Amino acid sequence: MIVVRIGIIAYSKTGNTLYVAEKLRDKLTSAGKAASMVRLRSETPDLERYDGLIFCSPVNGGAPADAMKSYLAKMKSLEGKKVAVMATGLFPAALGRKQTLTYMKKICREKGAEICGEGSVGWWSFGRERKIERLVEDLASCF
């Protein structure tokens, strides 16, 4: 599947998730991809215009933030779309981030998506910037 247009759908309360999502958008556009980012606030992104999607959310009690959970539940079919998921959490321990990624992948698969990648970063982790760079590389390589 050739992915031409990539939508990065991000929710960020503190700016941490947005920081990583912007780095991901910049990486994709510098590689010649048509990538755009939409912040989940009052806007509801139209997913039809994208061939590939990356959903980005902070962890909230071992699940995506409420705004992302609500959006994922309401979105229509993802049939024929490549999807990657990304989570950020405050703590180095990865359990909450893994649960968040599992939750997001399950919803996307149920809606017909082909999951091509996943990743997360703990905000208080040693070597955070290096981990963010690796995460961005990994997710960008999906498309």
C-alpha contacts under 8 A as a table, 3 or more apart, distances in Angstrom:
res1	aa1	res2	aa2	distance
2	I	143	F	7.97
3	V	6	I	7.08
3	V	51	D	5.36
3	V	52	G	5.89
3	V	82	K	7.65
3	V	143	F	6.07
4	V	33	K	6.67
4	V	34	A	6.39
4	V	50	Y	7.77
4	V	51	D	6.14
4	V	52	G	7.61
5	R	33	K	6.99
5	R	34	A	4.97
5	R	35	A	5.98
5	R	49	R	7.41
5	R	50	Y	4.98
5	R	51	D	5.28
5	R	52	G	6.33
6	I	33	K	7.46
6	I	34	A	6.11
6	I	35	A	4.60
6	I	36	S	6.50
6	I	50	Y	5.47
6	I	51	D	6.04
6	I	52	G	4.65
6	I	53	L	5.46
6	I	54	I	7.55
7	G	35	A	5.85
7	G	36	S	5.30
7	G	37	M	5.85
7	G	38	V	7.32
7	G	47	L	7.60
7	G	50	Y	5.82
7	G	51	D	7.95
7	G	52	G	6.34
7	G	53	L	4.78
7	G	54	I	6.31
8	I	21	A	7.06
8	I	25	R	7.24
8	I	35	A	7.22
8	I	36	S	6.09
8	I	37	M	4.51
8	I	38	V	6.17
8	I	53	L	5.78
8	I	54	I	4.71
8	I	55	F	6.07
8	I	56	C	7.31
9	I	37	M	5.98
9	I	38	V	5.09
9	I	39	R	6.05
9	I	40	L	6.83
9	I	45	P	7.62
9	I	53	L	7.23
9	I	54	I	6.09
9	I	55	F	4.94
9	I	56	C	6.15
10	A	17	T	7.28
10	A	18	L	6.61
10	A	21	A	6.83
10	A	37	M	7.21
10	A	38	V	6.25
10	A	39	R	4.90
10	A	40	L	5.87
10	A	55	F	5.96
10	A	56	C	4.56
10	A	57	S	6.07
10	A	68	M	7.96
11	Y	17	T	7.04
11	Y	18	L	7.11
11	Y	39	R	5.64
11	Y	40	L	5.01
11	Y	41	R	7.33
11	Y	56	C	6.34
11	Y	57	S	5.31
11	Y	58	P	7.27
11	Y	65	A	7.60
11	Y	67	A	7.01
11	Y	68	M	6.40
12	S	15	G	5.38
12	S	16	N	6.70
12	S	17	T	5.21
12	S	18	L	5.50
12	S	39	R	7.61
12	S	40	L	7.91
12	S	57	S	6.59
12	S	58	P	6.61
13	K	16	N	7.82
13	K	17	T	7.95
13	K	58	P	7.98
14	T	17	T	7.67
15	G	18	L	5.01
15	G	19	Y	6.01
16	N	19	Y	5.13
16	N	20	V	6.71
16	N	88	T	7.26
16	N	123	W	7.64
17	T	20	V	5.34
17	T	21	A	6.17
17	T	56	C	6.73
17	T	57	S	6.32
17	T	58	P	6.09
17	T	87	A	7.34
17	T	88	T	5.88
18	L	21	A	4.93
18	L	22	E	6.01
19	Y	22	E	5.33
19	Y	23	K	6.44
20	V	23	K	5.11
20	V	24	L	6.24
20	V	132	I	6.85
20	V	136	V	7.58
21	A	24	L	5.00
21	A	25	R	6.20
21	A	37	M	7.65
21	A	56	C	6.85
22	E	25	R	5.01
22	E	26	D	6.12
22	E	37	M	7.53
23	K	26	D	5.08
23	K	27	K	6.12
23	K	136	V	6.96
24	L	27	K	5.08
24	L	28	L	6.23
24	L	136	V	5.27
24	L	139	L	7.76
24	L	140	A	6.82
25	R	28	L	5.21
25	R	29	T	6.14
25	R	35	A	5.85
25	R	36	S	6.47
25	R	37	M	6.83
26	D	29	T	5.21
26	D	30	S	5.99
27	K	30	S	5.21
27	K	31	A	6.29
27	K	136	V	7.31
27	K	137	E	7.79
27	K	140	A	6.97
28	L	31	A	5.09
28	L	32	G	6.59
28	L	33	K	5.30
28	L	34	A	7.41
28	L	35	A	6.21
28	L	140	A	6.02
29	T	32	G	5.03
29	T	33	K	4.83
29	T	34	A	6.02
29	T	35	A	5.85
30	S	33	K	7.25
38	V	43	E	7.88
38	V	45	P	6.72
39	R	43	E	7.32
40	L	43	E	5.99
40	L	44	T	6.80
40	L	45	P	7.87
40	L	67	A	7.09
40	L	68	M	7.43
41	R	44	T	7.84
41	R	67	A	7.81
44	T	71	Y	8.00
46	D	49	R	6.54
47	L	50	Y	5.59
48	E	51	D	7.75
50	Y	53	L	6.82
50	Y	81	K	7.96
51	D	80	G	7.78
51	D	81	K	5.47
51	D	82	K	6.84
52	G	81	K	5.34
52	G	82	K	4.68
52	G	83	V	5.71
52	G	143	F	7.50
53	L	81	K	7.26
53	L	82	K	6.36
53	L	83	V	4.77
53	L	84	A	6.36
54	I	83	V	5.64
54	I	84	A	4.67
54	I	85	V	5.44
54	I	86	M	7.26
55	F	83	V	7.67
55	F	84	A	6.50
55	F	85	V	4.84
55	F	86	M	6.16
56	C	85	V	6.02
56	C	86	M	4.70
56	C	87	A	5.74
57	S	64	P	5.73
57	S	65	A	6.25
57	S	68	M	6.55
57	S	86	M	6.47
57	S	87	A	4.99
57	S	88	T	6.51
58	P	64	P	6.05
58	P	65	A	5.88
58	P	87	A	5.27
58	P	88	T	4.62
58	P	89	G	5.73
59	V	62	G	5.92
59	V	63	A	5.58
59	V	64	P	5.04
59	V	65	A	5.89
59	V	87	A	6.46
59	V	88	T	6.13
59	V	89	G	5.29
59	V	96	G	6.49
59	V	97	R	6.12
59	V	100	T	6.24
60	N	63	A	5.30
60	N	64	P	5.61
60	N	65	A	5.02
60	N	66	D	7.55
61	G	64	P	7.97
61	G	96	G	6.84
62	G	95	L	7.42
62	G	96	G	4.09
62	G	97	R	6.60
62	G	98	K	7.92
62	G	99	Q	5.42
62	G	100	T	5.63
63	A	69	K	8.00
63	A	96	G	6.94
63	A	97	R	7.69
63	A	99	Q	6.09
63	A	100	T	4.24
63	A	101	L	7.92
63	A	103	Y	6.63
64	P	68	M	6.00
64	P	69	K	5.82
64	P	87	A	7.75
64	P	100	T	5.26
64	P	101	L	7.95
64	P	103	Y	7.52
64	P	104	M	7.37
65	A	68	M	5.41
65	A	69	K	6.23
66	D	69	K	4.98
66	D	70	S	6.03
67	A	70	S	5.24
67	A	71	Y	6.20
68	M	71	Y	5.01
68	M	72	L	6.01
69	K	72	L	5.24
69	K	73	A	6.19
70	S	73	A	5.22
70	S	74	K	6.35
71	Y	74	K	5.22
71	Y	75	M	6.13
72	L	75	M	5.45
72	L	104	M	7.65
72	L	107	I	6.84
72	L	108	C	7.63
73	A	107	I	7.37
76	K	111	K	7.10
77	S	111	K	4.95
77	S	112	G	6.32
78	L	81	K	5.55
78	L	108	C	6.94
78	L	111	K	5.24
78	L	112	G	5.02
78	L	113	A	4.90
79	E	111	K	6.59
79	E	112	G	4.27
79	E	113	A	5.37
79	E	114	E	7.93
80	G	112	G	7.02
80	G	113	A	6.35
80	G	114	E	7.19
81	K	112	G	7.76
81	K	113	A	5.33
81	K	114	E	6.16
82	K	113	A	6.00
82	K	114	E	4.88
82	K	115	I	5.96
82	K	116	C	6.17
83	V	108	C	7.63
83	V	113	A	6.18
83	V	114	E	5.95
83	V	115	I	4.85
83	V	116	C	5.80
83	V	117	G	7.12
84	A	115	I	5.77
84	A	116	C	5.53
84	A	117	G	4.56
84	A	118	E	5.40
84	A	139	L	6.79
84	A	142	C	7.64
85	V	101	L	6.44
85	V	104	M	6.84
85	V	105	K	6.99
85	V	117	G	6.55
85	V	118	E	4.78
85	V	119	G	6.66
86	M	101	L	6.78
86	M	118	E	5.65
86	M	119	G	5.00
86	M	120	S	5.41
87	A	97	R	5.95
87	A	100	T	6.82
87	A	101	L	6.56
87	A	119	G	6.62
87	A	120	S	4.65
87	A	121	V	6.75
88	T	97	R	6.73
88	T	120	S	5.51
88	T	121	V	5.10
88	T	122	G	5.86
88	T	123	W	6.88
89	G	92	P	7.72
89	G	96	G	7.51
89	G	97	R	6.35
89	G	120	S	7.83
89	G	121	V	6.53
89	G	122	G	4.87
89	G	123	W	5.89
90	L	122	G	5.35
90	L	123	W	4.61
90	L	124	W	5.75
91	F	94	A	7.48
91	F	122	G	5.23
91	F	123	W	6.20
91	F	124	W	5.54
91	F	125	S	6.92
92	P	121	V	7.80
92	P	122	G	4.69
92	P	123	W	6.94
92	P	124	W	5.84
92	P	125	S	4.81
93	A	96	G	7.62
93	A	122	G	7.26
94	A	97	R	5.21
94	A	98	K	6.06
94	A	122	G	7.19
95	L	98	K	5.16
95	L	99	Q	6.25
96	G	99	Q	5.11
96	G	100	T	6.15
97	R	100	T	5.00
97	R	101	L	6.19
97	R	120	S	6.38
97	R	121	V	7.88
98	K	101	L	5.14
98	K	102	T	6.11
98	K	120	S	7.89
99	Q	102	T	5.08
99	Q	103	Y	6.15
100	T	103	Y	5.12
100	T	104	M	6.28
101	L	104	M	5.18
101	L	105	K	6.05
101	L	118	E	7.03
101	L	119	G	7.65
102	T	105	K	5.20
102	T	106	K	6.08
103	Y	106	K	5.29
103	Y	107	I	6.49
104	M	107	I	5.38
104	M	108	C	6.23
105	K	108	C	5.12
105	K	109	R	5.98
105	K	115	I	6.96
106	K	109	R	5.22
106	K	110	E	6.14
107	I	110	E	5.13
107	I	111	K	6.42
108	C	111	K	5.13
108	C	112	G	6.51
108	C	113	A	5.40
108	C	115	I	7.71
109	R	112	G	5.03
109	R	113	A	4.90
109	R	114	E	6.68
109	R	115	I	7.11
110	E	113	A	7.41
116	C	142	C	5.77
117	G	138	D	7.51
117	G	139	L	5.89
117	G	142	C	6.29
118	E	139	L	6.77
119	G	135	L	6.02
119	G	138	D	7.93
119	G	139	L	7.38
120	S	135	L	7.01
121	V	125	S	7.68
121	V	128	R	7.26
121	V	131	K	6.70
121	V	132	I	6.59
121	V	135	L	7.71
122	G	125	S	5.25
122	G	128	R	7.22
123	W	128	R	6.58
124	W	128	R	7.20
125	S	128	R	5.32
127	G	130	R	5.48
127	G	131	K	6.32
128	R	131	K	5.00
128	R	132	I	6.09
129	E	132	I	5.00
129	E	133	E	6.22
130	R	133	E	5.10
130	R	134	R	6.31
131	K	134	R	5.10
131	K	135	L	6.10
132	I	135	L	4.99
132	I	136	V	6.08
133	E	136	V	5.15
133	E	137	E	6.18
134	R	137	E	5.08
134	R	138	D	6.10
135	L	138	D	5.13
135	L	139	L	6.15
136	V	139	L	5.34
136	V	140	A	5.91
137	E	140	A	5.23
137	E	141	S	6.13
138	D	141	S	5.31
138	D	142	C	7.02
139	L	142	C	5.46
139	L	143	F	7.67
140	A	143	F	5.76
